[in-house]
Amino acid sequence: MNLTRLVYYSQRNPSEDLDINSLIETCKRNNPRQNLTGLLHYNGDHFIQVIEGGRVEVSALYHRIARDPRHSNIILLSCTDVRERMFPTWSMALHQGMDAQTRKVFLRYFATDMMNPEAVNVDTLLDVLQDLMMETPTKLTISV
């Protein structure tokens, strides 16, 4: 089985209700059965998500997300085979908010704290997400 990593960006659809804790609980319940792992960054306006697992399972989850009315303007940033997972023990970790620490990490890599999904280098974005994990642990909710 190939190991695949998919990264996407989307905007939150403000006309749809969103309970982010319920969303993470669903991931915690469903992802382990499919051997899916990853990280979701949500700042209140947009989502950046990394999904890792088998190619078929990652693709199926992405298609469900793309149909989810809570998302709008979804952009697939990357989908590639990888040698190992970045988030091997998390069914889906959640990083929320844009506080001063988070802003500092974003500004280390980008000109502003607003990421442009059409111009982002995915490797740089993955570096940002890894730094957020390490440097802003109080903003991280981990589902195993």
RODO-2510 file (C-alpha; in nm, 4 decimals, decimal comma):
residues 144
     n   res          X          Y          Z
     1     m     0,0000     0,0000     0,0000
     2     n     0,1341     0,3434    -0,0951
     3     l     0,1449     0,6070     0,1768
     4     t    -0,0066     0,9330     0,0568
     5     r    -0,0058     1,2862     0,1998
     6     l    -0,2730     1,5315     0,0862
     7     v    -0,2775     1,9010     0,1761
     8     y    -0,5705     2,1321     0,1077
     9     y    -0,6880     2,4823     0,1907
    10     s    -1,0483     2,5932     0,2199
    11     q    -1,2515     2,8815     0,3524
    12     r    -1,5158     2,8319     0,6155
    13     n    -1,8652     2,8718     0,4768
    14     p    -2,0146     3,1247     0,7235
    15     s    -2,3708     3,0235     0,6357
    16     e    -2,3114     2,6736     0,7783
    17     d    -2,2905     2,5902     1,1486
    18     l    -1,9557     2,4542     1,2609
    19     d    -1,8786     2,2770     1,5869
    20     i    -1,5038     2,2234     1,5550
    21     n    -1,4889     1,9970     1,8617
    22     s    -1,7568     1,7714     1,7153
    23     l    -1,5640     1,7623     1,3882
    24     i    -1,2467     1,6489     1,5675
    25     e    -1,4414     1,3868     1,7624
    26     t    -1,5697     1,2475     1,4317
    27     c    -1,2096     1,2288     1,3071
    28     k    -1,1035     1,0572     1,6290
    29     r    -1,3779     0,7985     1,5821
    30     n    -1,3449     0,7364     1,2056
    31     n    -0,9829     0,7946     1,1042
    32     p    -0,8164     0,5118     1,3014
    33     r    -1,0371     0,2552     1,1242
    34     q    -0,8967     0,3824     0,7932
    35     n    -0,5380     0,4266     0,9255
    36     l    -0,5635     0,8004     0,8542
    37     t    -0,3603     1,0594     1,0431
    38     g    -0,3026     1,4309     1,0118
    39     l    -0,3330     1,7864     1,1307
    40     l    -0,6035     2,0495     1,0828
    41     h    -0,5233     2,4195     1,1284
    42     y    -0,8327     2,6362     1,1678
    43     n    -0,8089     3,0092     1,2319
    44     g    -1,1824     3,0868     1,2309
    45     d    -1,1857     3,1845     0,8637
    46     h    -1,0004     2,9095     0,6800
    47     f    -0,8799     2,5524     0,7122
    48     i    -0,5453     2,4016     0,6186
    49     q    -0,5433     2,0260     0,6542
    50     v    -0,2872     1,7522     0,6076
    51     i    -0,4263     1,3995     0,5648
    52     e    -0,1994     1,0947     0,5584
    53     g    -0,2734     0,7305     0,4864
    54     g    -0,3414     0,4899     0,2054
    55     r    -0,4073     0,6476    -0,1334
    56     v    -0,7643     0,5169    -0,1606
    57     e    -0,8566     0,6189     0,1949
    58     v    -0,7024     0,9658     0,1647
    59     s    -0,8766     1,0230    -0,1673
    60     a    -1,2141     0,9094    -0,0305
    61     l    -1,1842     1,1384     0,2729
    62     y    -1,0828     1,4349     0,0589
    63     h    -1,3855     1,3835    -0,1676
    64     r    -1,6145     1,3773     0,1390
    65     i    -1,4558     1,7003     0,2642
    66     a    -1,4913     1,8633    -0,0797
    67     r    -1,8674     1,7918    -0,0680
    68     d    -1,9025     1,9185     0,2906
    69     p    -2,1025     2,2460     0,2877
    70     r    -1,8949     2,3818     0,5795
    71     h    -1,6121     2,4345     0,3277
    72     s    -1,6022     2,6758     0,0364
    73     n    -1,3346     2,7581    -0,2191
    74     i    -1,1454     2,4365    -0,1487
    75     i    -0,8032     2,4180    -0,3146
    76     l    -0,5997     2,0989    -0,3380
    77     l    -0,2429     2,2115    -0,2670
    78     s    -0,0664     1,8775    -0,2864
    79     c    -0,1276     1,5054    -0,3075
    80     t     0,1831     1,2918    -0,3192
    81     d     0,3252     0,9577    -0,2159
    82     v     0,5577     0,9852     0,0839
    83     r     0,8006     0,7579     0,2631
    84     e     0,6704     0,8285     0,6131
    85     r     0,4002     1,0161     0,8004
    86     m     0,4560     1,3578     0,9554
    87     f     0,1783     1,2949     1,2097
    88     p     0,1972     0,9179     1,2730
    89     t     0,0223     0,9059     1,6108
    90     w    -0,2633     1,1529     1,5617
    91     s    -0,5958     1,0494     1,4114
    92     m    -0,6349     1,4249     1,3596
    93     a    -0,4716     1,6998     1,5607
    94     l    -0,6331     2,0427     1,5667
    95     h    -0,4440     2,3698     1,5812
    96     q    -0,6782     2,6659     1,6342
    97     g    -0,6525     3,0393     1,6294
    98     m    -0,4144     3,3126     1,5260
    99     d    -0,2604     3,4463     1,8450
   100     a     0,0748     3,6267     1,8727
   101     q     0,2765     3,3015     1,8823
   102     t     0,0989     3,1599     1,5768
   103     r     0,1391     3,4893     1,3908
   104     k     0,5127     3,4850     1,4699
   105     v     0,5476     3,1395     1,3117
   106     f     0,3526     3,2440     0,9994
   107     l     0,5608     3,5615     0,9601
   108     r     0,8796     3,3564     0,9746
   109     y     0,7771     3,1893     0,6477
   110     f     0,5333     3,4270     0,4766
   111     a     0,5182     3,8026     0,4120
   112     t     0,1915     3,8283     0,6103
   113     d    -0,0011     3,6070     0,8497
   114     m    -0,2576     3,5446     0,5740
   115     m    -0,1457     3,2555     0,3579
   116     n    -0,2159     3,2861    -0,0140
   117     p    -0,3129     2,9312    -0,1203
   118     e    -0,2382     3,0108    -0,4841
   119     a     0,1210     3,1099    -0,4117
   120     v     0,2227     2,8831    -0,1238
   121     n     0,5057     2,6344    -0,1490
   122     v     0,3637     2,3184     0,0106
   123     d     0,6978     2,2178     0,1641
   124     t     0,7110     2,5575     0,3344
   125     l     0,3524     2,5167     0,4542
   126     l     0,4370     2,1761     0,6030
   127     d     0,7313     2,3398     0,7827
   128     v     0,4922     2,6024     0,9214
   129     l     0,2536     2,3349     1,0481
   130     q     0,5356     2,1399     1,2113
   131     d     0,6600     2,4577     1,3800
   132     l     0,3077     2,5348     1,5016
   133     m     0,2955     2,1906     1,6610
   134     m     0,6237     2,2476     1,8420
   135     e     0,5994     2,6160     1,9306
   136     t     0,2316     2,6625     2,0136
   137     p     0,1360     2,3464     2,2060
   138     t    -0,1352     2,5302     2,4009
   139     k    -0,3234     2,5806     2,0716
   140     l    -0,3098     2,2082     1,9877
   141     t    -0,5846     1,9554     2,0534
   142     i    -0,4629     1,6035     1,9870
   143     s    -0,6864     1,3127     1,8931
   144     v    -0,5210     0,9733     1,9067
***
